[in-house]
């Protein structure tokens, strides 16, 4: 699934999976680790 409103869990939800996106340049992201966060802290993060 590669849609503008896709969530990370729809694109890649296991370590080693990757997805691409384009915002003026092509990017590829590979999931290295999935960590649990407090649902009340819903700020986006890239670690």
N, CA, C and O atoms as a CHARMM CRD file, in Angstrom:
* protein
*
  188
    1    1 UNK  N      0.85600  -1.18500   0.00000 PROA 1      0.00000
    2    1 UNK  CA     0.00000   0.00000   0.00000 PROA 1      0.00000
    3    1 UNK  C      0.88900   1.23100   0.00000 PROA 1      0.00000
    4    1 UNK  O      1.75200   1.37000   0.86700 PROA 1      0.00000
    5    2 UNK  N      0.69700   2.10000  -0.93200 PROA 2      0.00000
    6    2 UNK  CA     1.46700   3.34300  -1.00700 PROA 2      0.00000
    7    2 UNK  C      0.48700   4.48600  -1.23700 PROA 2      0.00000
    8    2 UNK  O      0.39000   4.99400  -2.35400 PROA 2      0.00000
    9    3 UNK  N     -0.22100   4.88900  -0.23200 PROA 3      0.00000
   10    3 UNK  CA    -1.15500   5.99600  -0.35200 PROA 3      0.00000
   11    3 UNK  C     -0.75600   7.11300   0.59900 PROA 3      0.00000
   12    3 UNK  O     -0.11100   6.84600   1.61400 PROA 3      0.00000
   13    4 UNK  N     -1.11300   8.33700   0.30500 PROA 4      0.00000
   14    4 UNK  CA    -0.71800   9.45700   1.16200 PROA 4      0.00000
   15    4 UNK  C     -1.21700   9.34800   2.59700 PROA 4      0.00000
   16    4 UNK  O     -0.58900   9.90500   3.49700 PROA 4      0.00000
   17    5 UNK  N     -2.31800   8.65300   2.84300 PROA 5      0.00000
   18    5 UNK  CA    -2.86400   8.56600   4.19100 PROA 5      0.00000
   19    5 UNK  C     -2.61500   7.21400   4.84700 PROA 5      0.00000
   20    5 UNK  O     -3.26700   6.88600   5.83900 PROA 5      0.00000
   21    6 UNK  N     -1.68600   6.42100   4.31700 PROA 6      0.00000
   22    6 UNK  CA    -1.36700   5.12200   4.91300 PROA 6      0.00000
   23    6 UNK  C     -0.63000   5.32400   6.23200 PROA 6      0.00000
   24    6 UNK  O      0.14400   6.27000   6.37600 PROA 6      0.00000
   25    7 UNK  N     -0.87100   4.44000   7.18800 PROA 7      0.00000
   26    7 UNK  CA    -0.15900   4.49200   8.46100 PROA 7      0.00000
   27    7 UNK  C      1.07800   3.60900   8.38500 PROA 7      0.00000
   28    7 UNK  O      1.17900   2.74100   7.51800 PROA 7      0.00000
   29    8 UNK  N      2.01000   3.83200   9.28700 PROA 8      0.00000
   30    8 UNK  CA     3.23700   3.04000   9.30100 PROA 8      0.00000
   31    8 UNK  C      2.93100   1.55300   9.45300 PROA 8      0.00000
   32    8 UNK  O      3.57300   0.72500   8.80700 PROA 8      0.00000
   33    9 UNK  N      1.96600   1.20400  10.28900 PROA 9      0.00000
   34    9 UNK  CA     1.65500  -0.21100  10.47800 PROA 9      0.00000
   35    9 UNK  C      1.08700  -0.84600   9.21300 PROA 9      0.00000
   36    9 UNK  O      1.15300  -2.06600   9.06200 PROA 9      0.00000
   37   10 UNK  N      0.54000  -0.06100   8.31300 PROA 10     0.00000
   38   10 UNK  CA     0.06900  -0.59500   7.04000 PROA 10     0.00000
   39   10 UNK  C      1.21800  -0.75100   6.04400 PROA 10     0.00000
   40   10 UNK  O      1.15200  -1.60700   5.16200 PROA 10     0.00000
   41   11 UNK  N      2.25600   0.05100   6.16900 PROA 11     0.00000
   42   11 UNK  CA     3.37000   0.02700   5.22800 PROA 11     0.00000
   43   11 UNK  C      4.44900  -0.97500   5.62500 PROA 11     0.00000
   44   11 UNK  O      4.94900  -1.71500   4.77800 PROA 11     0.00000
   45   12 UNK  N      4.80900  -1.00300   6.89400 PROA 12     0.00000
   46   12 UNK  CA     5.85600  -1.89300   7.38700 PROA 12     0.00000
   47   12 UNK  C      5.65500  -2.05800   8.88000 PROA 12     0.00000
   48   12 UNK  O      5.70200  -1.07800   9.62400 PROA 12     0.00000
   49   13 UNK  N      5.43400  -3.27700   9.32500 PROA 13     0.00000
   50   13 UNK  CA     5.16100  -3.47500  10.74800 PROA 13     0.00000
   51   13 UNK  C      6.04300  -4.53600  11.40000 PROA 13     0.00000
   52   13 UNK  O      5.73300  -5.01700  12.49000 PROA 13     0.00000
   53   14 UNK  N      7.13500  -4.90000  10.73900 PROA 14     0.00000
   54   14 UNK  CA     8.09200  -5.85200  11.29300 PROA 14     0.00000
   55   14 UNK  C      9.50200  -5.35100  11.01400 PROA 14     0.00000
   56   14 UNK  O      9.74600  -4.77800   9.95200 PROA 14     0.00000
   57   15 UNK  N     10.43900  -5.55300  11.94500 PROA 15     0.00000
   58   15 UNK  CA    11.82600  -5.17900  11.67000 PROA 15     0.00000
   59   15 UNK  C     12.31400  -5.83200  10.37500 PROA 15     0.00000
   60   15 UNK  O     12.02700  -6.99700  10.10000 PROA 15     0.00000
   61   16 UNK  N     13.04600  -5.06400   9.60300 PROA 16     0.00000
   62   16 UNK  CA    13.56300  -5.53500   8.32600 PROA 16     0.00000
   63   16 UNK  C     12.70100  -5.13800   7.14200 PROA 16     0.00000
   64   16 UNK  O     13.18600  -5.10900   6.01200 PROA 16     0.00000
   65   17 UNK  N     11.43300  -4.83100   7.37600 PROA 17     0.00000
   66   17 UNK  CA    10.56400  -4.37900   6.28900 PROA 17     0.00000
   67   17 UNK  C     10.88700  -2.93000   5.95900 PROA 17     0.00000
   68   17 UNK  O     11.38200  -2.18700   6.80700 PROA 17     0.00000
   69   18 UNK  N     10.60600  -2.53200   4.72000 PROA 18     0.00000
   70   18 UNK  CA    10.88100  -1.15800   4.33200 PROA 18     0.00000
   71   18 UNK  C      9.75200  -0.61500   3.47300 PROA 18     0.00000
   72   18 UNK  O      8.91900  -1.36600   2.96500 PROA 18     0.00000
   73   19 UNK  N      9.74100   0.69400   3.32100 PROA 19     0.00000
   74   19 UNK  CA     8.76700   1.37000   2.47500 PROA 19     0.00000
   75   19 UNK  C      9.41300   2.62500   1.92400 PROA 19     0.00000
   76   19 UNK  O     10.40000   3.11600   2.47200 PROA 19     0.00000
   77   20 UNK  N      8.86300   3.13700   0.85300 PROA 20     0.00000
   78   20 UNK  CA     9.38600   4.34800   0.24200 PROA 20     0.00000
   79   20 UNK  C      8.34000   5.43200   0.21800 PROA 20     0.00000
   80   20 UNK  O      7.14000   5.16700   0.27300 PROA 20     0.00000
   81   21 UNK  N      8.81600   6.66500   0.13300 PROA 21     0.00000
   82   21 UNK  CA     7.91200   7.79800  -0.02800 PROA 21     0.00000
   83   21 UNK  C      8.62900   8.89100  -0.79900 PROA 21     0.00000
   84   21 UNK  O      9.85300   8.87700  -0.93800 PROA 21     0.00000
   85   22 UNK  N      7.86200   9.82200  -1.28900 PROA 22     0.00000
   86   22 UNK  CA     8.41200  10.89800  -2.10500 PROA 22     0.00000
   87   22 UNK  C      7.83200  12.22900  -1.64300 PROA 22     0.00000
   88   22 UNK  O      6.61400  12.40600  -1.62300 PROA 22     0.00000
   89   23 UNK  N      8.69400  13.15300  -1.27500 PROA 23     0.00000
   90   23 UNK  CA     8.25900  14.52100  -0.98000 PROA 23     0.00000
   91   23 UNK  C      9.29100  15.49600  -1.54400 PROA 23     0.00000
   92   23 UNK  O      9.96600  16.22800  -0.81900 PROA 23     0.00000
   93   24 UNK  N      9.37800  15.46800  -2.86200 PROA 24     0.00000
   94   24 UNK  CA    10.37300  16.27400  -3.53800 PROA 24     0.00000
   95   24 UNK  C     11.62700  15.47100  -3.85600 PROA 24     0.00000
   96   24 UNK  O     12.34800  15.79000  -4.80100 PROA 24     0.00000
   97   25 UNK  N     11.88700  14.44400  -3.08100 PROA 25     0.00000
   98   25 UNK  CA    12.98200  13.50700  -3.29600 PROA 25     0.00000
   99   25 UNK  C     12.49400  12.11400  -2.90900 PROA 25     0.00000
  100   25 UNK  O     11.58200  11.98700  -2.09200 PROA 25     0.00000
  101   26 UNK  N     13.07600  11.08900  -3.47400 PROA 26     0.00000
  102   26 UNK  CA    12.71400   9.72200  -3.11000 PROA 26     0.00000
  103   26 UNK  C     13.43000   9.32200  -1.82100 PROA 26     0.00000
  104   26 UNK  O     14.61200   9.60900  -1.63800 PROA 26     0.00000
  105   27 UNK  N     12.69300   8.65400  -0.93400 PROA 27     0.00000
  106   27 UNK  CA    13.23900   8.20000   0.34900 PROA 27     0.00000
  107   27 UNK  C     12.88300   6.73500   0.53700 PROA 27     0.00000
  108   27 UNK  O     11.83200   6.29200   0.07500 PROA 27     0.00000
  109   28 UNK  N     13.73600   5.97900   1.20200 PROA 28     0.00000
  110   28 UNK  CA    13.44400   4.60100   1.56900 PROA 28     0.00000
  111   28 UNK  C     13.75600   4.45900   3.04700 PROA 28     0.00000
  112   28 UNK  O     14.83500   4.84400   3.49800 PROA 28     0.00000
  113   29 UNK  N     12.80600   3.90200   3.80900 PROA 29     0.00000
  114   29 UNK  CA    12.93500   3.72100   5.25100 PROA 29     0.00000
  115   29 UNK  C     12.83900   2.23300   5.54900 PROA 29     0.00000
  116   29 UNK  O     11.94800   1.54900   5.04400 PROA 29     0.00000
  117   30 UNK  N     13.76000   1.73100   6.37400 PROA 30     0.00000
  118   30 UNK  CA    13.71800   0.34000   6.81800 PROA 30     0.00000
  119   30 UNK  C     13.48800   0.32500   8.31600 PROA 30     0.00000
  120   30 UNK  O     14.18600   1.01500   9.06000 PROA 30     0.00000
  121   31 UNK  N     12.51200  -0.45800   8.76800 PROA 31     0.00000
  122   31 UNK  CA    12.20100  -0.57700  10.19100 PROA 31     0.00000
  123   31 UNK  C     13.30500  -1.40600  10.84800 PROA 31     0.00000
  124   31 UNK  O     13.56300  -2.53600  10.43500 PROA 31     0.00000
  125   32 UNK  N     13.95500  -0.84300  11.87100 PROA 32     0.00000
  126   32 UNK  CA    14.98700  -1.56800  12.60500 PROA 32     0.00000
  127   32 UNK  C     14.46000  -2.13200  13.91000 PROA 32     0.00000
  128   32 UNK  O     14.81900  -3.24000  14.30800 PROA 32     0.00000
  129   33 UNK  N     13.60500  -1.36400  14.57600 PROA 33     0.00000
  130   33 UNK  CA    13.08700  -1.79600  15.87100 PROA 33     0.00000
  131   33 UNK  C     11.72400  -1.15900  16.08500 PROA 33     0.00000
  132   33 UNK  O     11.48600  -0.02800  15.66300 PROA 33     0.00000
  133   34 UNK  N     10.84400  -1.87700  16.73100 PROA 34     0.00000
  134   34 UNK  CA     9.52700  -1.34200  17.07400 PROA 34     0.00000
  135   34 UNK  C      9.47800  -1.22100  18.59200 PROA 34     0.00000
  136   34 UNK  O      9.66800  -2.20500  19.30800 PROA 34     0.00000
  137   35 UNK  N      9.22500  -0.02200  19.07300 PROA 35     0.00000
  138   35 UNK  CA     9.14100   0.21700  20.51000 PROA 35     0.00000
  139   35 UNK  C      7.74000   0.69900  20.85000 PROA 35     0.00000
  140   35 UNK  O      7.09100   1.38400  20.05900 PROA 35     0.00000
  141   36 UNK  N      7.29200   0.33100  22.02800 PROA 36     0.00000
  142   36 UNK  CA     5.96600   0.74500  22.47200 PROA 36     0.00000
  143   36 UNK  C      6.05400   2.13300  23.10200 PROA 36     0.00000
  144   36 UNK  O      7.02600   2.45700  23.78400 PROA 36     0.00000
  145   37 UNK  N      5.04300   2.93200  22.86900 PROA 37     0.00000
  146   37 UNK  CA     4.99700   4.28300  23.42100 PROA 37     0.00000
  147   37 UNK  C      3.68700   4.48500  24.15900 PROA 37     0.00000
  148   37 UNK  O      2.73100   3.73200  23.97700 PROA 37     0.00000
  149   38 UNK  N      3.65700   5.49100  24.97700 PROA 38     0.00000
  150   38 UNK  CA     2.44500   5.86300  25.69800 PROA 38     0.00000
  151   38 UNK  C      1.44800   6.42700  24.68400 PROA 38     0.00000
  152   38 UNK  O      1.78200   7.38400  23.98600 PROA 38     0.00000
  153   39 UNK  N      0.23400   5.87000  24.57600 PROA 39     0.00000
  154   39 UNK  CA    -0.74900   6.37100  23.61100 PROA 39     0.00000
  155   39 UNK  C     -1.07000   7.84900  23.79000 PROA 39     0.00000
  156   39 UNK  O     -1.48300   8.50300  22.83200 PROA 39     0.00000
  157   40 UNK  N     -0.89200   8.39000  24.98400 PROA 40     0.00000
  158   40 UNK  CA    -1.15700   9.80800  25.22300 PROA 40     0.00000
  159   40 UNK  C     -0.08100  10.68700  24.58200 PROA 40     0.00000
  160   40 UNK  O     -0.30000  11.87800  24.36000 PROA 40     0.00000
  161   41 UNK  N      1.07500  10.10200  24.28700 PROA 41     0.00000
  162   41 UNK  CA     2.17100  10.84500  23.65600 PROA 41     0.00000
  163   41 UNK  C      2.15800  10.49200  22.18000 PROA 41     0.00000
  164   41 UNK  O      2.85300   9.56900  21.75500 PROA 41     0.00000
  165   42 UNK  N      1.36800  11.22500  21.39000 PROA 42     0.00000
  166   42 UNK  CA     1.15200  10.84700  19.99400 PROA 42     0.00000
  167   42 UNK  C      1.92600  11.70600  19.01200 PROA 42     0.00000
  168   42 UNK  O      1.50000  11.87500  17.87000 PROA 42     0.00000
  169   43 UNK  N      3.05100  12.24800  19.43700 PROA 43     0.00000
  170   43 UNK  CA     3.89500  13.00900  18.51700 PROA 43     0.00000
  171   43 UNK  C      4.65800  12.04300  17.61000 PROA 43     0.00000
  172   43 UNK  O      5.11200  10.99900  18.07900 PROA 43     0.00000
  173   44 UNK  N      4.81100  12.36800  16.32400 PROA 44     0.00000
  174   44 UNK  CA     5.57300  11.49000  15.43200 PROA 44     0.00000
  175   44 UNK  C      7.04900  11.46200  15.83100 PROA 44     0.00000
  176   44 UNK  O      7.60700  12.47600  16.25000 PROA 44     0.00000
  177   45 UNK  N      7.66400  10.30500  15.69800 PROA 45     0.00000
  178   45 UNK  CA     9.07500  10.15300  16.04500 PROA 45     0.00000
  179   45 UNK  C      9.77600   9.28000  15.03700 PROA 45     0.00000
  180   45 UNK  O      9.20100   8.31600  14.53300 PROA 45     0.00000
  181   46 UNK  N     10.99300   9.60700  14.74500 PROA 46     0.00000
  182   46 UNK  CA    11.88100   8.74800  13.96500 PROA 46     0.00000
  183   46 UNK  C     13.13400   8.58300  14.80200 PROA 46     0.00000
  184   46 UNK  O     13.84600   9.54800  15.07700 PROA 46     0.00000
  185   47 UNK  N     13.38800   7.38300  15.19300 PROA 47     0.00000
  186   47 UNK  CA    14.52000   7.12100  16.10100 PROA 47     0.00000
  187   47 UNK  C     15.60500   6.39900  15.33800 PROA 47     0.00000
  188   47 UNK  O     16.65000   6.07900  15.90500 PROA 47     0.00000
